[in-house]
Amino acid sequence: MSREAYVTLGLEGFEELARALEALPRRVGRAAMLRALRAGARPVVRAARTRVPVKTGALKKGIIVRAVRAERGSAEAAVKVGPARHLFYGHIVEFGSGPHKIAAKRARTLAIGPVVIGRVVQHPGAAARPFLRPAFEETKAEAARIAGERLGLEIEKAAAKLARGR
């Protein structure tokens, strides 16, 4: 199982926009696609933030959009929506966990504050509380529409900039 909880957004089926992108330099086209995908991802982020269980609010605030690293020279672009990397428990909230043992590693015993628990504890597991997948399913049509519209605008802007000689 992956140790990250996220959904990935990319654009497919926009043949007319794809032809317009091919006319642009690769770097310019990829930047335009990333801006469009980030705009399209906003509804997914909003929906995920309304669905995520809140204890401290860190996971809710930490749902972000980040670019997926493309192969060198590639014109492809994609973004991920999910918890920031430092919120390592996002996948446990999304997918749950089964019963497991927790053992002391550096210390001789496990403790929560001043209360000593022991060397090994049997954790009962945690139920899945999906927030990303339902948010994506709920907003994917809106996300695609926004990304497509924004990509058209970005292509026009980039073409006009190139025509001016910048």
C-alpha positions, -999 to +999 in steps of 0.1 A: +000+000+000+012+035-008+023+056+021+006+087+006-030+096+002-036+117-029-055+119-062-037+128-094-052+151-120-042+153-157-060+164-189-071+140-216-095+143-245-089+180-253-076+174-289-080+210-301-061+224-270-035+197-275-028+208-310-025+244-298-001+233-271+021+216-296+026+249-314+041+263-282+077+256-269+076+226-246+085+245-215+059+272-221+032+245-228+040+226-197+038+257-175+005+266-191-008+230-184+004+232-148-014+265-142-046+251-157-044+219-136-037+238-104-069+259-111-088+227-118-076+211-086-091+239-064-126+224-062-111+191-052-091+208-024-122+226-012-143+195-012-116+174+006-112+201+033-149+200+040-148+162+043-116+155+062-121+146+099-108+174+121-089+169+154-063+196+153-071+211+119-035+204+106-047+178+081-075+201+069-051+230+064-024+208+049-044+195+019-024+210-010-018+208-047+017+200-059+031+194-094+041+158-103+077+158-116+077+150-153+104+132-172+132+154-186+121+169-219+085+157-215+056+180-223+032+162-200+020+177-168+000+165-138-007+176-102-014+158-070-040+168-044-034+155-009-019+162+024+015+179+026+044+155+030+049+163+067+013+151+074+024+115+071-008+101+087-031+113+059-031+078+042-041+062+075-071+085+078-080+079+041-075+041+040-075+031+077-052+006+093-054-029+106-046-041+141-008-040+147+018-040+174+037-009+184+071-015+199+096+008+217+125+016+194+150+039+210+136+039+245+131+008+267+094+016+272+065+034+255+050+063+273+022+089+267+033+119+287+041+107+322+022+074+319+044+044+311+026+018+290+051-010+284+076-023+257+049-034+232+013-023+227-013-040+206-031-012+186-066-021+175-064-003+142-083+026+128-114+026+105-110+043+071-125+078+069-121+086+032-121+123+023-099+126-009-115+099-031-151+111-024-140+147-029-125+139-063-155+118-074-178+147-064-159+174-082-141+158-111-165+172-138-161+207-124-123+203-121-120+191-158-142+220-170-122+246-150-089+231-162-100+231-198-112+267-198-081+278-180-058+259-204-075+277-233-068+311-217-032+301-208-025+290-244-039+323-258-018+343-233+014+323-241+008+327-278+003+364-275+035+367-254+055+348-280+041+369-308+053+400-291+087+385-290+092+379-253 
